[in-house]
Amino acid sequence: MKSIYLLRTFNFLYFALLALFVSFLPVYMDAQGLTTSKIGLIIGTGGIVTIFSQPLWGMISDKTRTVKKIMLLLMACSTVVGYFLYASGSFIVLLLFTMLLYFFLMPLDPLTESLNFQTAEANKVSYGSVRTFGAVGYAVMSLAVGYAMLYFGIESLALLFAGIGVIGFLVCLGLPDAPATGKPVSLKSLRNFLSHRETLGFLILILISAVPQRTNDIYLGVYIRQMGGTSDLVGQAWFLAAGSEILVFALSFWWLRKGKEMILISFACFFYALRFFLSAWITDPHWLTYLQLLQIFTFPVFYSAAIQYLYRIVPEEWKATGQTVLALLFFGVSGIVASYLGGWAYEILGGQQLYLSISVLSTAGLLLSFVLHRIYGERLEVTKILVR
């Protein structure tokens, strides 16, 4: 069980780094005087890097049959790059280091989730009991960063990122590696998996639903600041959002049922649409902050159900790569769309129209989830049979 405790600690630290990067990089760039279109350009370009980096590191992990060693390398590089990113101020330098951090830090997410899922299964504990600590790390760091920026200045982010990265690397040294599947890697099985209609429908649903989530991730802090909110209020917003996930992940053994994943995804899409629709009409930054509590019904439900759905249909030997494809769509491709189009829409149309637009897109995801559930129902095992 020592491995589970170490893995929980690593989740806490890694998702703390994600909070610093995903939630506060736009705030950092906004404080440096960059426009929303430039912020979108930088983050969108980083998303393009993710398209190549996540499959690359995922396939390297599958080929070498090790998750831990790849994670150690990525954590070390991320720590160095992250320090220099938050010590930079010019547009070109910010663009360069953001691209590098997307190359090293973001591929850690699917690898960590793969290690979480497989280690939890090997130790006969629930995935949520491990992933909960990631939500705690994200929540605690979000609150801490907001106050650090307020009291110690924006330059404190560089040292904070480096310190957490070093500790995360040391904890990663003691982690177990993911259990080997013992099955040979087959390009044919992956090609058949990705070409199956049920799989394509699921991946399209992920993309449609992820764009609104990623748009909110990128521009929520900027939206709050535009309303007159301070950096500590941004931190409180992300603390409430991430903190609300904790109970959901902790109780996933109770609510995450096999065969019911698409129903859960529909549930999350409904609350995504409601959350972003309400965000468009709120004018008080404090109320917008409180609204982030609706995260309890959105991301943790959606992503947990999507991972379980994926693990039921992906071939055994391609689990890490399948997890990478999911993360690539949710955090990479969707991030590019959210960054480029979201930054342009925010600058031209304003925050209200941006949030109304992503509310409509979330509604489209809800409708698609209904269609997929009606067509395929609980017939998930058919994909595994066809790809073997």
N, C-alpha and C positions, 0 to 999 in steps of 0.2 A: 504493500500500500504506500510505501515511501515514494514510489514513482508517481502515484496519483497526487500526492501533496506537492511534489516538485512541479508537476504539470499544471496544477492549479495556480501555483505561484508564478510560473512563466506566463500563463494566460493573463494574470493580473498585470504583469509588467509589459507584455507585448501590447495589450489593448490600451494601456496607459500611453504608450508611444503613439498608437493610432489616434488617440484623442488629441494629442499634441499636433499630429500631422493633419489628419482629416478635418477636425473641427476648428483648429485654430490657425492653420496656415492662411486661409482666406482673411481672417481677422488681422493676422500679422501683416499681410500684404496691403490690406486696406489702411492699416496704421502707417505704412510706408508711403501712402499717397497714390497707390495704383488704382485705376478705374476698374469697375466691375468687368468690363470687356477684357482688360489686360489680365485680371485675375482668372477669368474664364479661359483665356488663351494659355496661360501657364499651366493650370490644372488640367485642361483638356489635352495639352501636349504630353503631360505626364501620363494621362490615361492611355494615349497611343503607345507609350513605352510599355505600359502594363500589358497591352495586347500581346506583345512579344515576350516580355519577361516572365509572366506567370506560366504560360505553356512551356517555356524553355526550362524553368526550374522544376516544374511539375514533372516533365518528362525525364529530366535528369534524375529526379528522385525515384521515379518508377524504374528507370533503366539500371540505376545503381542499387536499387532496393534499400535505400536509406533515406530517412527523413531528417534525423537528428543532425547529421554532418552538414547537410545543405542548410539547415536552419542556423547552425553556428556561423557558417560563412556569411550568410545574409545578415545576421544580427550584428556581426562585427563591422561589416561595411556600412550598414544603416546608421550605426552609432556615430561613425566618423562623418559621414555625409550630412546627417541631421544637425550635428553641431555647426558645421560651416553654413548650412542653409539658414539657420536662425541667427547667424552672425553677419548675414548679407543684407544689402539694401537696394542694389541696383537691379533693374528689370532683367538684364541679360544674365547676371550671376544667379538671381533667384530662379530663372528659367532653367539654367544648367543644373543646379543642385536639386531642384524639384524633380527633374527628369531622372537624375541618379537615384534619388530616394524612392521614386516610384519603381525603379528597376530592382532595388534591393529590398525595400521594406514591404511593399504590397504582396510579393509572392510568398512572404511568410504567412499570410493569412490562410490560404488554402492548405499549406503544409501543416500549420498549427491545428486547423480544424480536422485534417486527416489524422494527425497524431492523437487529437482529442478523442475522435470517434473510435479509432482502432484500439487505443489504450483503454478506454472506458469499457469496450466490449471484452477485451482480454482480462480485465480485472473485475468484470461483472458489476459495474456501477453505471449509473445513467450518464449519458452524454451531458445532460443539463447540469449535473452536479459538478462537472469540470468547467463547462463553458460559463457558468454563473460567475466565476472569479474574473473572467474577462470583462463581463459587464460591470463588476465592482471596480475593477481597475480603470475602466473608461470613465465611470461616474466620478470616482475620487479624483482622478487627474483633471477632469474637466473643471471641477470646482477649484482645485488647487491652482490651475493655470490662470483662471480668471482673476484670482486674488494676487497671484504672483505678478501678473502684468500690471495690476493696479498699484501695488505697493513697492515692487522692486524694478519695475520698468520692463519694457518689451525685450530688452537685451538678456533678461534672465532665462528666456526660453532655450537659448543655446546650451547653457550649463545644465538645465533641467533635463533636456533631451539626452545629452551625453551621459549624465549620471544614471538615468534609468536604463539606458542602453547597455552600459557596462554591467550593471547588476543583472540585467536580463541575460546577458551572455554567460555570466558565471553560473546562473541557475540552469541554463540550457545544457551546460557541461554535464550535469548530473541526471539529465532526462534519459529515459529508455528510448530505444529506437522503435519505430512502428513495426509490428509483427509482419514478417514476410508472408506473402500469399502462397508462395510455392508454385505459382502458375506462370508459364512463359508469357512474355508480352507479345501481343499480336496486333499489328497495324490493321489487319482485316477486321478484327473484332471492334476496334475503335471506329473504323470507317462505317461499319454496319450499324453501330450504335448511334452515331451522329446522323446517319441518313434515315433512320426510322422515323415515321411520321409522328408518332407519339412523343418521341424525344424532341423533335423539332418544335412541336407545339408547346412543349414544356419550356424550352429555351427561349422561345419568342415571348411567352408569358413572363419569364424572369426579366427579360430586357425591358418590356413595357412597364412592368411594375417597379423596376429598379431606377429608372430615369427620374421619377418624382422623388424617390427617397434620396438619391444622390444630389439632386438639385437642392433639396432642403439642407442636406449635409454641408454643401458648399456655401450657400448664401444665407443660411439662418443667422449666423453671426453678423453679417453685413446688414441684414434686414433689421435686426435688433438695434444695431448702432445707428442706423438711419432714422429710427424712431426716437432716438435720443438715449438709448440704453448704453451702459458702460460695459467695460470688459468683464467685470465681476458678474454682471447680469447675464452675459453670454455664457460664462462658466456655470452659473446656476441653471440656465436652460439646458445645457448639455448634461449637467449632473442629474436633473430630473428625468431627462430622456433616457440616459444610460442606467440610472438607478432604478427606474421602473422596469427594466429588463430583468433585474436580478431574480425577483420572485418567479417570473415566467420561466426562466431557464432552470431554476432550482426545482420547480414542480413539473418539468417536462416529462418525467416518468409517469405522471398522472394524466396529463392531457394529450401528449403526443402519441396517438394511436396509429398503428400500421393500417394502411388502407383508407385512412381518413385525411391524408395529407392535402388533397385538393380542396376539401371542405375548409380546412384551416387556412389555406392560402386565400380562398374567397373571403373568409372572415377578415383576414388582415387587409386585403385590398379595399374592402368597404371602409375600414377605419382610416386607411391611407387617404381615401377620397374625402372623408369627413374632416380629417385633421387639416388637410391643405386648403379645403374650402373655407374653413373657419379662420385659418391663418390669413387669408386674403382680406378679411373684413375687420380684423383686429387692428386697432391703432395705438394701443397702449403696450409698450414693450414688456411690462410686467405680466399682463395677461397672455401675451404671446409666449412668455417663458413658462407660465403655468400650463399652457396648452400642450407642452412637450410631454406631459404625463401620458398622453394618448399613445406614446411610443410603446406602452405596455401591450397594446393590441395590434401593433404593426410589425416592426422589424423582427423582434425575437420569435414571434409566431410564424411569420412568413419564412424567415431564413432557416429556422429549425425544421419546419415542415418540408421546405425545398431540399435540404440536405438529406433528410430521411427518404424522400421520394427518389432522389438521385441515387442513393446507395441501394435502393431496391431494384433499379433498372440497369445500373452500370455493370459491365463485366468485372469480375473480381480483381483481375490483374491490372485494371485501369482505374481503380478507385481514386488514387491520388490525382491522376490526370482529369478524371471526371469532376472531382472537387475543384480542380483548377479552372475547368471550363465554366463551372457555376460561378466561381469568384470572379473570373474574367468578365463575364457578362454583368454581374451585379456591381462590381467595383471598377471595372476597366472600360468596357464599351459604353455602358450607361453613363459613366463619369465623363467620357468625351462628349457625348450628346448634351448632358446636363451642363457641362462647363462652357462649351462653345455657344450653344443656343441659349442657355440660361443667362450667360453673361451679356449676350447681345440683347435678349428680351428685357433683362433687368434695366439695362442702360437706356433702351429706347422706350419701353412700355411702363417700366416701374415694377416695384415689388408686388403690388396687388395683382396685376395682370399675370405676372409670372406664377404666383400661387394658384390663381384660378385655372391657368393652363395645366399645371401638373395635377390639379384635382380632377380635371376632365380625363387626363391620361390614366390616372389611378382607376377611374370608373371604367375605362376601356379594359384595363387589366382584370377588373372584377367580372366583366361580361365574358371575357375570354376564358377565365377560370371556370365559369358556369358551362361554357361550351365544351371544354376539355373534359370536365367531369361527366357531362352527359354522354359524350362520345365514348370515352374509355372507362368511365366508372372506376372500379377497383381492379381492372385487368392489367396490373402492372407487370406481372411476371412474364407476360408475352414477350416483352423486349429482351429479357435475359435469354429466353429460349432462342429467339431469332439471331442474337449476336454470337452465340456459341458455335 
